[in-house]
Amino acid sequence: MKPAIRRELVNYARKEHGASLRVACRAVGISDSVYRYQPDTRRDDHVILTLQEAVEQYPAYGFNKLFKILRRWGHNWNHKRVYRLYCELSLNKRRRGKKRLPTRCPEPLAVPTTANDCWSMDFMSDSLLCGRRFRTFNLLDDFNREALAIEIDLSLPAKRVIRVLERVVAWRGYPKKLRMDNGPEFISTVLAEWAEAHHIQLEFIQPGKPTQNSYVERFNRTYRDEILNMYVFKSLTEVRESRVKRPITRLAMKRERESTNAPTATCHSVGRTVDAALRYECEEFYLKPYSMSASTEIITNQPSAFWEAMRFTTT
């Protein structure tokens, strides 16, 4: 029980029961000197001003370092007194707990045998001309390195990621597995519940080892070199329209040919006609429609003839 409460009990005993000061103090368990003590409210003013001055000069320091600073300045105040004022001024810094992640043991990176076997996704960051930061969410199929989606906005929370996945799933189908890092959007409960509801395995790479997600990291490099570092953007609209100036589908087709030495799976593996595939890509990546000057049949046995038959001209 604090002395202030005991003083109130002493006053109550003297007023209601007519007890003397000595008897009331003994009954409550407080000495006469403590009852008569009057604290000096201005006694700590100099300590408070000195402590605030130290905090202004060293804002990142906690109590232990600040107390050493006060001792270095020649003040011999008791550490308990200084800490009491330190807490009353709400200067105590909140400890940030270490982020604990479960043990990550992803499977070795390998080329899937079929499409929709494993998708890789990752975030990128860049800035507009005004200095405002924006993010891009890149989604890639590991089977043929096909860029399935690139979402661009100032903020891309977990629910936005699910919306992008649902949009791709509507025409592509559900994947068996999603490979990603340990970002806050990816380890969220919302994404975990969505994946569990659709029987999708979430495979997290080990922290600090981006090479375990090399496919999408390689695409990120190409996207940064060919798009983000190539232009200066004034608005998000220009970032999104940059895919018209240098379409992402062409970029993905180039990457697919370099990696697989075959026609793009956008047309080849899914089995659609070239005209239909390109029309779908135009809707997905906001591209202007292409005009074809040759046959629209897929040439599966002669890849070179397939590419020679395609003449891309934007209208």
C-alpha positions, 0 to 999 in steps of 0.5 A, a space after each residue: 500500500 502506497 504512503 498516499 493511501 495510508 495518509 488518507 486512512 490516517 485522516 479517516 481514523 482521526 476524523 471518524 473515530 477521534 483517534 490521535 495522530 500517533 494511534 492512527 499512524 500505528 493502526 495504519 502502519 505508517 510513521 509520523 515523519 512519513 505522514 508529515 512529509 510534503 514532497 517538493 514538486 520542483 525538486 526534479 525540474 533540473 533532472 528533467 531538463 537535463 534528461 530531455 537535453 540528453 534525449 534531444 542530442 541522442 534520440 536513439 539511445 535507451 536509458 542505460 546509455 543516457 544514464 552514462 551520458 548524464 554521469 559523463 556530464 558530471 551529474 551524480 543522481 541516483 539511477 532509480 530517480 533518473 529511471 523514474 523520471 525517464 518513465 514518467 516522461 514516456 521516454 522508454 523505448 519499446 523493445 522490438 521483438 525478433 521476428 521468429 519464422 518457422 524453419 524453412 526447408 524448400 525443395 531444391 529449385 528444379 524445372 517443373 515438367 508441366 505448366 501450373 506445377 509451380 508459380 513464383 512470385 515476388 515484389 519489386 520497388 521503384 520511385 516516380 519522378 516526384 520521389 514517391 515509391 511504388 511497388 510491382 507484384 510479379 507472378 511467373 510460371 516456373 515451367 516456361 518462365 511465362 510472366 502471368 501478371 505484373 501488378 503495379 500500385 503504391 500499396 499491394 497488401 495480401 488481399 490485393 495479391 489474392 485478387 491478382 491470383 484469382 484473376 490469373 486463375 480464371 484463365 490459367 487454372 490453379 497451380 499446385 504450388 506457390 514459391 515465395 519469400 518471407 515478406 509480410 504479404 506472403 506470410 499473412 493469414 489471409 493468403 494461407 487461408 486462401 491457399 488452403 481452401 484451394 489446396 495450394 502448397 505454399 513453399 517459402 524460401 529460407 530468409 536471406 537466400 533469394 537464389 532459392 527463388 531464382 526464376 522470378 529473381 531473374 525475371 525481376 532483373 530483366 524487368 528492371 533493366 528493360 522497363 524500370 531503369 529505361 524510362 522516367 515515370 511521372 505517374 502510375 499510369 505511365 508505369 502501366 502504359 510502359 508495357 505498351 511501349 515495350 510489351 511484357 509479353 514480348 519480354 517474356 517470349 524472349 526469356 522463354 526462347 532463351 531458356 527453353 529454345 522453343 516457341 512460347 508456352 503462351 501459345 504452344 503449351 496451352 494449345 490456343 491459336 496464335 490469334 486467340 493467345 495474343 488477344 488474351 495477352 492484350 487483355 492481361 497486359 493492357 496491350 494494343 491488339 496485334 495484326 497478323 499477316 500470316 497463318 494463325 495456326 500453331 506450328 509445333 514442329 518448326 519453331 523457326 517457321 512459327 516465329 517467321 510467320 508472326 509479324 507483330 505490328 501495333 495498331 
